[in-house]
Amino acid sequence: MRAMVLAAPHRPLAPTDMQPCRPGPTDVVIEIAACGVCRTDLHVVDGELPHPKLPLVPGHEIVGRIVETGRDVRHFRVGQRVGVPWLGWTCGECEFCRSGRENLCEFARFTGYQIDGGYAELTCADERYCFPLDNSLSDAHAAPLLCAGLIGYRSLRMAGDARRLGIYGFGAAAHIVAQVARHQGREIFAFTRPGDVAAQSFARRLGAVWAGGSDAIPPVPLDAAIIFAPVGSLVPMALRATAKGGTVVCGGIHMSDIPSFPYRLLWEERVVRSVANLTRRDAEEFLALAPTIPIVTEIEKFPLEQANEALSRLRDGALTGAAVLVP
């Protein structure tokens, strides 16, 4: 099978002919129809996440159809369309798994990081971490839901019932979560790279009541803010923009260092918190909600062999919405 493979961090992915994977007892083999290009993939390729499996097939926003099942698979059948997200396996036994916090599992393994992912024609995935997909979206348009959508949804939950919601970094995750937030009756305030008129226009088109640079203060205090851009200096800026008792949610898996800031920005019961991974419950809730809104994803398609170009475009902030690889 064809795949784009990372041999070592800081190197371009290499087109490679690989042996197709063989399923374990609870695995399904999936013929990949589309795989989203996520910022987490970029963090892996750029060496910002430690100790990836090497060589590695990145990618964890996978949509495809099952072509083979392991002997103990019970919930899926050949021909069924499924999605595969970042969370690829948990132990089920540690204190986090037993308390409904499997996203923090001590032994978790992640798709496209410790498990070969979706920058390929085929992949294997544990059926317990796959999800049936509604047919309202095409394969390519459904792919960003599997991480950008799921992490955005979890981040929105962590923001509580905030009516005035700031979103810093208006890319793949933001353009999905903005649709969920608007559906819930919230007001969206979008923060982009200073001077990025195109991204600000995109945000307004998706219902933002205000859009400006990340260095700006919004016209009214925010009840909460979600930071998707991996820029630590945005944390104190978001705190300045947030009202008393508000929450700043850091929605990424990696962020540059947060600079020191005066305590008065945190005082008055403001909260800074992170979001780590996702749970299967998050996926079930969000994938059931998405077609009822309905969410419409903005995508740009790339052939599998142009994965490096898609990653470069993401790195440069040159995408509107999400990049999707189509084998």
Order of alpha helices (4+ residues) and beta strands (2+ residues): beta-beta-beta-alpha-beta-beta-beta-alpha-beta-beta-beta-alpha-alpha-beta-alpha-beta-alpha-beta-beta-alpha-beta-beta-alpha-beta-alpha-beta
